[in-house]
Amino acid sequence: MSTNKQEVRLARAAQVIRLEAAAVASLEERLDEGFNRAVDLILESNGQLVVTGMGKAGLVGQKISATLASTGTPSFYLHPADALHGDLGRLRPKDVLLALSNSGETNEVNAVIPIARKIGAVVIALTGRPKSTLGSLADTVLNIGPVEEACPHKLAPTASTSAMLAMGDALAMVVLDERKFSREDYALFHPAGSLGRRLLRVSEVMRKGEELPLVQGTARVDEALIVMSSTPGRPGAALVVDAQGKLLGIFTDGDVRRLLETGEMKHLHAPVSQFMGSNPKSIHPEALIEEAQRMLQEHHIDQVPVVNEACEPVGLIDVQDLLDIRI
């Protein structure tokens, strides 16, 4: 391919990107009371946010709906054609209907609005023409304004769908802020994602109950070894407690190896408190698992005791547990 041909391609691609970037940038000056009203309608609703749109606008609507649902606003996408053939039964009073149409004259979308109103939903229009049929039917309008499409025929939705998507993201993020939607809330809706796994609570991952290896400080070393070997999951450590059940220290596989290297078998009958690691690093059960991960890495250890406010061990985090949940 000639150099000139390549340059023409790159120049055309750059032009498309500039047009779409300009369309998105122009939205800032179009943020008005219509946007504020849309946020209020969503926050005041006890129902769901139902998103509808036809063609490319519908595809953008699906993404906007997914973003809202994952950030604290219950939402689903409703295809306007399906809505007119029975799926309007999904709408409930007090739902919010977000309708997307750049022209505001999409017949299928506009046919849905009067019935949605009759059901009891309120309507937000996302359009480039506030005075269109859709705009006039809506309770409020998110205005993306007149947009120059990147298509050479000015027909294929390109810059307009970029603008719709950006306006939808702006709406979702403002609503997220107003709901005070936290990282922990986000993790709840993303349990299979890497972020969701990092934001699990220690209590959700830790070994507890019969999987928690506990020994008294007066127990012998060989007794501690039996506990470590017989505990389900075979943890590489035992937590050493006093008579009141408070954490004294931790006795690990590493301590066992160092003890055996001395060749003094009599040590197996000595109190485990003589060989345990005193004042071990510990973590609270409500801490995030990413904090436990950081503790293991920074201190080059394989286990972290989990203790409550009374310094009583209630769990154990082993490095293998983090590997099991792919952290």
DADA-V85984 format. One line per field, one symbol per residue. psi: psi as a letter, one per 20 degrees, with the letter a starting at -180 (. if undefined). A space follows every 50 residues. Layout:
BEGIN
psi=???
END
This chain:
BEGIN
psi=pqhggghgghggghggggghhhgghihgijoahhgghggghghipjbrop pqqqchhhgghgggghgghikjopqqpophghgikhiiihqqqjqpoopp oghjkoghghhhghhgghhjqqppporinhjrgghhiqhrpooirppoqi phikgpofhhhggggghhgggghgggghilprhhgghhilhirhgghhjq qhhihqprcijoopqqhiqrghhhhgghhippimqkrqpprahjjqphap orhhhgghghhhjnihhijqphhiiroqlqprqqhjqqhhhgghggghjl riqpqpqahjkppirppqhhhhhhjl.
END
